[in-house]
Amino acid sequence: MRVEVSAWKPAEDGRGRILRLVETRGARGDVQVFWNVDARKVTPVDLLERPLAREGLAHAAGSATLLRMKPFEIVTLRVE
């Protein structure tokens, strides 16, 4: 499994930042993101930055987010 960051940018509406991750090897597995920014709330969003309900996402405020990714999946998170 290999996950690459394809975007780390301000959110279009100015509320927080957007992190976009892409699985590039066609594998599935768990990914843990450690934050060095204040990440009180992490919300899965679609490519237009609208909130999504997503299974397999666990966030511990301020420290790390654990998510399960599928082969070639693109995951977009809003970090506030």
DOLUM-357552 format. One record per residue: residue in one letter; y, x, z of N, C-alpha, C in turn. Coordinates in pm, whole numbers, padded with zeros to 5 digits. Atoms other than C-alpha are relative to their C-alpha. Example, Ala and Ser with C-alpha at 12.3 -4.5 7.8 and 13.67 -1.06 7.14 Angstrom:
! residues 2
+------+---------+--------+--------+----------+---------+--------+---------+--------+--------+
! type ! n.north ! n.east !   n.up ! ca.north ! ca.east !  ca.up ! c.north ! c.east !   c.up !
+------+---------+--------+--------+----------+---------+--------+---------+--------+--------+
!    A !  -00119 !  00089 !  00000 !   -00450 !   01230 !  00780 !   00120 !  00090 !  00000 !
!    S !  -00119 ! -00082 ! -00006 !   -00106 !   01367 !  00714 !   00109 ! -00077 !  00073 !
+------+---------+--------+--------+----------+---------+--------+---------+--------+--------+
//
This chain:
! residues 80
+------+---------+--------+--------+----------+---------+--------+---------+--------+--------+
! type ! n.north ! n.east !   n.up ! ca.north ! ca.east !  ca.up ! c.north ! c.east !   c.up !
+------+---------+--------+--------+----------+---------+--------+---------+--------+--------+
!    M !  -00117 !  00084 !  00000 !    00000 !   00000 !  00000 !   00124 !  00089 !  00000 !
!    R !  -00126 ! -00073 !  00003 !    00346 !   00124 ! -00085 !   00113 ! -00102 ! -00009 !
!    V !  -00113 !  00091 ! -00004 !    00669 !  -00059 !  00001 !   00128 !  00080 ! -00021 !
!    E !  -00127 ! -00066 !  00029 !    01007 !   00039 ! -00140 !   00115 ! -00094 !  00032 !
!    V !  -00122 !  00076 ! -00023 !    01356 !  -00073 ! -00043 !   00071 ! -00011 ! -00135 !
!    S !  -00069 !  00018 !  00127 !    01519 !  -00224 ! -00351 !   00146 ! -00039 !  00020 !
!    A !  -00140 !  00033 ! -00028 !    01841 !  -00341 ! -00183 !   00026 !  00006 !  00149 !
!    W !  -00056 !  00006 ! -00136 !    02041 !  -00292 !  00137 !   00148 ! -00019 ! -00022 !
!    K !  -00135 !  00034 !  00042 !    02370 !  -00470 !  00084 !   00059 ! -00106 !  00092 !
!    P !  -00060 !  00111 ! -00074 !    02621 !  -00704 !  00246 !  -00047 ! -00133 ! -00059 !
!    A !   00037 !  00133 !  00048 !    02518 !  -01070 !  00224 !   00115 ! -00058 ! -00083 !
!    E !  -00102 !  00059 !  00088 !    02701 !  -01268 ! -00046 !   00101 ! -00084 !  00078 !
!    D !  -00092 !  00084 ! -00077 !    02851 !  -01503 !  00216 !   00070 !  00078 !  00111 !
!    G !  -00067 ! -00083 ! -00099 !    02962 !  -01212 !  00436 !  -00062 ! -00002 !  00139 !
!    R !   00067 !  00008 ! -00130 !    02725 !  -01300 !  00723 !  -00121 !  00092 !  00002 !
!    G !   00111 ! -00093 ! -00014 !    02510 !  -00996 !  00789 !  -00024 !  00081 ! -00126 !
!    R !   00040 ! -00085 !  00112 !    02325 !  -00772 !  00546 !  -00133 ! -00051 ! -00055 !
!    I !   00123 !  00039 !  00068 !    02039 !  -00821 !  00301 !  -00086 !  00123 ! -00022 !
!    L !   00098 ! -00104 !  00026 !    01727 !  -00603 !  00294 !  -00105 ! -00059 ! -00093 !
!    R !   00102 !  00047 !  00094 !    01495 !  -00643 ! -00006 !  -00108 !  00106 ! -00011 !
!    L !   00115 ! -00089 !  00004 !    01147 !  -00488 !  00003 !  -00094 ! -00043 ! -00112 !
!    V !   00093 !  00029 !  00110 !    00897 !  -00462 ! -00285 !  -00128 !  00080 !  00023 !
!    E !   00130 ! -00068 ! -00007 !    00524 !  -00382 ! -00261 !  -00033 !  00042 ! -00143 !
!    T !   00010 ! -00054 !  00136 !    00457 !  -00154 ! -00562 !  -00140 !  00046 ! -00042 !
!    R !   00133 ! -00051 !  00035 !    00085 !  -00063 ! -00554 !  -00106 ! -00107 ! -00018 !
!    G !   00098 !  00106 !  00016 !   -00086 !  -00401 ! -00573 !  -00094 ! -00014 !  00118 !
!    A !   00082 !  00010 ! -00121 !   -00213 !  -00393 ! -00217 !   00064 ! -00102 !  00095 !
!    R !  -00056 !  00087 ! -00103 !   -00167 !  -00617 !  00083 !  -00011 !  00069 !  00134 !
!    G !   00006 ! -00060 ! -00132 !   -00097 !  -00525 !  00441 !   00123 ! -00034 !  00082 !
!    D !  -00110 !  00023 ! -00093 !    00143 !  -00522 !  00733 !   00104 !  00110 ! -00015 !
!    V !  -00112 ! -00093 !  00008 !    00485 !  -00358 !  00720 !   00083 ! -00019 !  00126 !
!    Q !  -00086 !  00006 ! -00117 !    00692 !  -00274 !  01026 !   00132 !  00068 ! -00034 !
!    V !  -00134 ! -00051 !  00026 !    01068 !  -00229 !  00983 !   00066 !  00027 !  00134 !
!    F !  -00072 ! -00037 ! -00122 !    01247 !  -00041 !  01261 !   00148 !  00003 ! -00033 !
!    W !  -00143 !  00015 !  00027 !    01619 !  -00118 !  01284 !   00081 !  00104 !  00075 !
!    N !  -00096 ! -00087 ! -00067 !    01891 !   00136 !  01356 !   00139 ! -00065 ! -00004 !
!    V !  -00120 !  00083 ! -00006 !    02152 !  -00141 !  01326 !  -00029 ! -00113 !  00097 !
!    D !   00018 !  00114 ! -00089 !    02209 !  -00437 !  01555 !  -00065 ! -00113 ! -00080 !
!    A !   00075 !  00103 !  00074 !    01944 !  -00684 !  01432 !  -00046 ! -00108 !  00096 !
!    R !   00034 !  00107 ! -00094 !    01958 !  -00979 !  01669 !  -00080 ! -00111 ! -00065 !
!    K !   00068 !  00108 !  00071 !    01838 !  -01221 !  01404 !  -00040 !  00049 ! -00139 !
!    V !   00050 ! -00035 !  00133 !    01621 !  -01153 !  01098 !  -00062 ! -00126 ! -00059 !
!    T !   00042 !  00125 !  00062 !    01568 !  -01446 !  00861 !  -00049 !  00027 ! -00141 !
!    P !   00043 ! -00011 !  00139 !    01357 !  -01455 !  00544 !   00085 ! -00092 ! -00088 !
!    V !  -00080 !  00077 !  00095 !    01563 !  -01573 !  00246 !  -00057 !  00020 ! -00139 !
!    D !   00042 ! -00017 !  00139 !    01503 !  -01623 ! -00125 !   00096 !  00096 ! -00070 !
!    L !  -00085 ! -00095 !  00073 !    01665 !  -01411 ! -00398 !   00145 ! -00045 ! -00009 !
!    L !  -00137 !  00052 ! -00003 !    01972 !  -01637 ! -00382 !   00055 ! -00005 !  00143 !
!    E !  -00039 ! -00014 ! -00142 !    01990 !  -01570 ! -00004 !   00003 ! -00133 !  00074 !
!    R !   00016 !  00126 ! -00071 !    01893 !  -01924 !  00097 !  -00118 !  00013 !  00096 !
!    P !   00108 ! -00014 ! -00099 !    01678 !  -01950 !  00416 !  -00133 ! -00056 ! -00050 !
!    L !   00137 !  00039 !  00033 !    01301 !  -01976 !  00372 !  -00082 ! -00011 !  00128 !
!    A !   00101 ! -00001 ! -00104 !    01017 !  -02070 !  00600 !  -00105 !  00100 ! -00047 !
!    R !   00096 ! -00102 !  00042 !    00784 !  -01769 !  00593 !  -00098 !  00027 !  00112 !
!    E !   00102 ! -00036 ! -00098 !    00457 !  -01715 !  00772 !  -00018 !  00151 ! -00001 !
!    G !   00031 ! -00142 ! -00007 !    00362 !  -01369 !  00889 !   00121 !  00087 !  00028 !
!    L !  -00118 ! -00078 ! -00035 !    00706 !  -01260 !  01013 !   00018 ! -00007 !  00151 !
!    A !  -00025 ! -00006 ! -00143 !    00756 !  -01147 !  01372 !   00116 !  00095 !  00023 !
!    H !  -00118 ! -00083 ! -00024 !    01090 !  -01014 !  01495 !   00026 !  00012 !  00149 !
!    A !  -00040 ! -00027 ! -00138 !    01169 !  -00852 !  01829 !   00146 !  00042 ! -00006 !
!    A !  -00144 ! -00020 !  00013 !    01548 !  -00872 !  01863 !   00043 !  00143 !  00027 !
!    G !  -00058 ! -00132 ! -00016 !    01718 !  -00539 !  01808 !  -00091 !  00118 ! -00024 !
!    S !   00086 ! -00117 !  00009 !    01409 !  -00324 !  01763 !  -00082 !  00009 ! -00129 !
!    A !   00088 ! -00010 !  00116 !    01158 !  -00404 !  01488 !  -00039 ! -00138 ! -00052 !
!    T !   00051 !  00120 !  00063 !    01030 !  -00665 !  01246 !  -00133 !  00035 ! -00065 !
!    L !   00133 ! -00018 !  00058 !    00665 !  -00696 !  01145 !  -00022 ! -00113 ! -00100 !
!    L !   00030 !  00103 !  00098 !    00572 !  -00876 !  00825 !  -00123 !  00038 ! -00080 !
!    R !   00120 ! -00017 !  00083 !    00262 !  -00922 !  00613 !   00041 ! -00019 ! -00146 !
!    M !  -00038 !  00007 !  00141 !    00305 !  -00850 !  00242 !  -00124 ! -00012 ! -00089 !
!    K !   00104 !  00018 !  00101 !    00096 !  -00949 ! -00059 !   00021 !  00101 ! -00114 !
!    P !  -00017 ! -00091 !  00114 !    00036 !  -00741 ! -00374 !   00122 ! -00037 ! -00086 !
!    F !  -00119 !  00011 !  00086 !    00358 !  -00688 ! -00575 !   00103 ! -00103 !  00049 !
!    E !  -00092 !  00099 ! -00055 !    00549 !  -00924 ! -00344 !   00139 !  00061 !  00021 !
!    I !  -00138 ! -00035 ! -00034 !    00928 !  -00911 ! -00308 !   00037 ! -00082 !  00122 !
!    V !  -00041 !  00067 ! -00124 !    01053 !  -00992 !  00042 !   00148 !  00029 !  00021 !
!    T !  -00142 ! -00015 ! -00025 !    01421 !  -01053 !  00114 !   00030 ! -00051 !  00141 !
!    L !  -00034 !  00034 ! -00138 !    01551 !  -01056 !  00473 !   00150 !  00006 !  00021 !
!    R !  -00139 ! -00003 ! -00045 !    01894 !  -01147 !  00611 !   00001 !  00054 !  00141 !
!    V !  -00009 ! -00064 ! -00133 !    01984 !  -00927 !  00909 !   00137 ! -00031 !  00057 !
!    E !  -00127 !  00035 ! -00066 !    02248 !  -01060 !  01149 !   00000 !  00055 !  00141 !
+------+---------+--------+--------+----------+---------+--------+---------+--------+--------+
//
